[in-house]
Amino acid sequence: MDMQKQDRRIRKTQRLLKESLLELMEKKDFKNISVKDITELADLNRGTFYLHYADTYSLLQEMETEVLRDFQNMVNGYRDAFKKASLMPVTIPIIQYIEENKKICKILFENSSSNDFVNRFHTLILKNGTAIIKEQYPNAKDVTLNYFLEFITYGLTGVFKQWLNTDMQQPKEEVAEFVDKVIMGTAKNLLTT
């Protein structure tokens, strides 16, 4: 069989399994979802599932990793723009991504079984945020910087959850501007002492 055709079939199967898991997670807790539930909804057999994933957790983990990788790629792609004292160049693409991937983002940010996702998201923000803020505020005290970054990390998660919970009624540009003003305004007032 042609490798490209096989790769396309593998991607299609994995996409079906992920979509089925998401659909099920909208209806019930992750811990109550079995491989059988997923494969029945995807109209695949269990053996096919096990060709790709060890269990439901490994499927969820792969989905989380893909979203986090996308977020990291956006940060990397706009890294130089941070020198202008604004996060808008990266905030808008991230919020756009959340809007375009509402279903998976809502589930990952809110599902208690996705606590690993939220923790990994926090780590991503802390890692990138530390580098960005230290570049802009090199004289900031480490203790103040650490508290600030923890505050911002949990605040961003809260903003994204709130936006998703209100069915994204507020325009994404307003959410991005709010995030930018809160982070950069707080940084300016707190870290320039």
Buried (B, 14 or more C-beta within 10 A) or exposed (E): EEEEEEEEEEEEBBEBBBBBBBBBBEEEEBEEBEBEBBBBBBEBEEEBBEEBBEEBEEBBBBBBEEBBEEBEEBBEEBBEEBEEEBBBBBBBBBBBBBBEBBEBBBBBBBBEBBEEBBEBBBEBBBEBBBEBBBEBBEEBEEEEBEEBBBBBBEBBBEBBBEBBEEEBEEEBEEBBBBBBEBBBEBBEEBBEE
